[in-house]
Amino acid sequence: MHEETFTRLPAGSLQRNLLEAGWKISKTQFRLGSIGIGLAGTLLSWRFFLPGLPALSIGGMLAWLPSMLLKERALSRGLRIDEHLPLALSRISAGLEANRGLDEVLETVGLSLPENSPLTAELVKAAQDIRSGDAQEAMKKLAERSASPSLANVAMLLESFVRAGGGQYATVVSEAAVQIQRIIAVRNHARAKAAQALQSARLIPLIMLGVLFMMASDPATAESFRTSTVQIVITIAMGVMLLGFLQMRKEIRRSSEWNS
């Protein structure tokens, strides 16, 4: 990942989310793809499912779906970093206590992590930044670009380690690392429980669409779907269901953070 892509882009921006999610497309391509999905959903719904206002609503939801998936993907990168961070922390602490250079420790630990771990790229990049510039600045950049708040905290800890003079403070770093490991372990456990609840929450919109599809297969019911009153009711019901799902997902995630 390129350094400027994270240090210069605001958190939550489309370009940053694309980079964190690993989607190798431009902002224009993403937006055009979202619009295309929405239009296709509207046309297909209008032709084979629910015409009128419900079809437009379905198209709008489908156009928004890629943005939701993108945010989920970007978030999952941070969760995958947290998954491997406790192991990396123990190895970083051991390396520093052995009086090895910070750049060497970070690179060695990064390359020792499981294959395809996003933490590998972050640690190797930080090691390269140390060798090509200032160690404190390298840790600040690591904290700024990190998709994981836990990794950002580790970077700030290592920055303090460098500022304090290194070697003789390795024990302090190790003790702080143990506390961070415990926090991450509790957070990961809470998130695992939240993930199970989210799986159930995702079924709600699918169940509603399934019921509507079955109702639309009946000719008499399908004809009633063409009246404006029924279309408005269905659209409101779809909107309420979607808002309920989003609120449920928000509360589940919030509870996992509180438990951590």
PADO-913840 format. One record per residue (C-alpha): residue in one letter; y, x, z. Coordinates in pm, whole numbers, padded with zeros to 5 digits, always signed. Each point is the difference from the previous one (the first is absolute). Example, Ala and Ser with C-alpha at 12.3 -4.5 7.8 and 13.67 -1.06 7.14 Angstrom:
% PADO-913840
a-00450+01230+00780
s+00344+00137-00066
***
This chain:
% PADO-913840
m+00000+00000+00000
h+00347+00124-00082
e+00226+00072+00292
e+00306-00174-00140
t-00190-00322-00061
f-00015-00061+00372
t+00305+00177+00140
r+00240-00164-00245
l-00150-00348-00028
p+00073-00262+00268
a-00295-00130+00197
g-00134-00324-00143
s+00147+00054-00347
l-00215-00088-00300
q-00017+00357-00128
r-00105+00134+00339
n-00263-00269+00042
l-00143+00082-00343
l-00025+00366+00093
e-00151-00066+00341
a-00251-00240-00151
g-00098+00253-00267
w+00079-00238-00287
k+00098+00219-00294
i+00229-00249-00170
s+00377-00030-00025
k+00213-00264+00167
t+00058-00163-00339
q-00371-00015-00074
f-00068-00152+00341
r+00266-00267-00041
l-00106-00087-00355
g-00362-00020+00114
s+00094-00234+00286
i+00197-00225-00236
g-00290+00000-00247
i-00248-00100+00270
g+00232-00280+00114
l+00047-00136-00352
a-00372+00016-00074
g-00077-00180+00325
t+00255-00271-00078
l-00134-00061-00353
l-00365-00006+00105
s+00069-00226+00298
w+00206-00235-00215
r-00272-00019-00264
f-00320-00012+00208
f+00094-00079+00360
l+00324-00156+00133
p+00287-00060-00245
g+00367-00015+00088
l+00152+00123+00324
p-00331+00118+00159
a-00068+00219-00305
l+00344+00158+00034
s-00065+00059+00370
i-00336+00162-00072
g+00166+00223-00258
g+00266+00102+00249
m-00262+00084+00262
l-00199+00205-00249
a+00315+00185-00108
w+00060+00088+00367
l-00363+00100+00062
p+00031+00357-00143
s+00286+00071+00242
m-00213-00113+00293
l-00294+00210-00119
l+00229+00300-00050
k+00129-00021+00357
e-00355-00037+00128
r-00106+00306-00197
a+00297+00206+00122
l-00076-00105+00356
s-00367+00085-00035
r+00095+00357-00088
g+00166+00035+00338
l-00308-00150+00167
r-00227+00248-00178
i+00223+00283+00120
d-00034-00130+00357
e-00377-00017-00044
h-00026+00376-00053
l+00294+00109+00215
p-00190+00033+00333
l-00245+00246-00158
a+00284+00190-00164
l+00192+00017+00328
s-00288+00157+00189
r-00039+00264-00271
i+00375+00068-00018
s+00012+00049+00377
a-00294+00240-00010
g+00159+00198-00281
l+00335+00032+00177
e-00166+00109+00326
a-00174+00273-00201
n+00350+00126-00095
r-00044-00071-00371
g+00304-00073-00215
l+00104-00366-00029
d-00019+00006-00380
e-00351+00145+00009
v-00111-00253+00261
l+00135-00300-00189
e-00151+00108-00331
t-00339+00084+00152
v-00016-00327+00193
g+00112-00203-00302
l-00269+00148-00222
s-00265-00056+00269
l+00054-00377+00014
p-00229-00252-00175
e+00034-00019-00377
n+00281-00221-00135
s+00175-00016+00338
p+00376-00057-00062
l+00067+00221+00303
t-00127+00302-00196
a+00285-00018-00252
e+00257-00043+00278
l-00116+00302+00202
v-00043+00227-00302
k+00345-00098-00126
a+00148+00077+00344
a-00166+00343-00002
q+00148+00072-00341
d+00346-00107+00120
i-00027+00238+00297
r-00083+00292-00228
s+00280-00076-00242
g+00268-00079+00256
d+00064-00076+00366
a-00280-00127+00228
q+00225-00239+00193
e+00133-00149-00320
a-00354-00033-00133
m-00101-00204+00306
k+00307-00222-00037
k-00095-00070-00360
l-00356-00079+00103
a+00130-00255+00252
e+00235-00157-00255
r-00256-00047-00275
s-00292-00101+00220
a-00153-00345-00052
s-00131+00020+00358
p+00228-00015+00307
s-00268+00192+00189
l+00013+00288-00249
a+00380-00007+00021
n-00031+00041+00379
v-00236+00293-00048
a+00247+00161-00242
m+00279-00037+00259
l-00229+00156+00263
l-00071+00296-00228
e+00370+00032-00076
s+00063+00034+00374
f-00280+00255+00016
v+00167+00211-00270
r+00344-00037+00160
a-00138+00110+00338
g-00135+00323-00143
g-00358-00079-00091
g-00298+00173+00157
q+00061-00024+00373
y+00065-00377-00030
a-00332-00074-00171
t-00148-00136+00324
v+00285-00252+00031
v-00066-00110-00356
s-00370-00042+00078
e+00071-00216+00303
a+00241-00218-00197
a-00254-00023-00283
v-00259-00142+00242
q+00239-00281+00094
i+00075-00074-00365
q-00373-00008-00075
r-00054-00262+00271
i+00284-00215-00133
i-00136+00020-00356
a-00351-00087+00118
v+00124-00315+00176
r+00215-00095-00298
n-00287+00047-00246
h-00225-00219+00216
a+00263-00275+00010
r+00052+00022-00374
a-00373-00029-00063
k-00002-00328+00191
a+00310-00118-00186
a-00165+00078-00334
q-00285-00236+00082
a+00244-00280+00083
l+00192+00065-00323
q-00318-00041-00201
s-00034-00351+00140
a+00369-00076-00060
r-00031+00092-00367
l-00255-00277-00047
i+00256-00273+00076
p+00185+00004-00338
l-00331+00034-00185
i-00146-00303+00177
m+00305-00208-00090
l-00017+00100-00366
g-00370-00078-00003
v+00060-00349+00136
l+00276-00065-00254
f-00220+00123-00281
m-00280-00236+00099
m+00244-00290+00022
a+00147+00085-00340
s-00348-00018-00157
d-00002-00377+00061
p+00181-00177-00290
a+00162-00265+00222
t+00126+00256+00249
a+00113+00232-00278
e+00209-00279-00147
s+00171-00059+00335
f+00088+00370+00011
r+00236-00061-00292
t+00232-00225+00201
s+00311+00166+00138
t-00056-00121+00358
v-00350+00145+00022
q+00115+00326-00159
i+00278+00036+00258
v-00243-00067+00286
i-00252+00252-00136
t+00272+00262-00047
i+00129-00049+00355
a-00356+00023+00133
m-00058+00323-00192
g+00324+00144+00132
v-00080-00093+00360
m-00349+00147-00036
l+00139+00324-00139
l+00264+00028+00272
g-00264-00069+00262
f-00220+00276-00140
l+00288+00249-00007
q+00101-00087+00356
m-00360+00034+00117
r-00028+00340-00168
k+00328+00112+00159
e-00111-00106+00349
i-00340+00169-00037
r+00165+00327-00101
r+00256-00028+00277
s-00271-00054+00258
s-00181+00312-00119
e+00319+00203+00050
w+00058-00148+00345
n-00357+00083+00101
s+00064+00359-00101
***
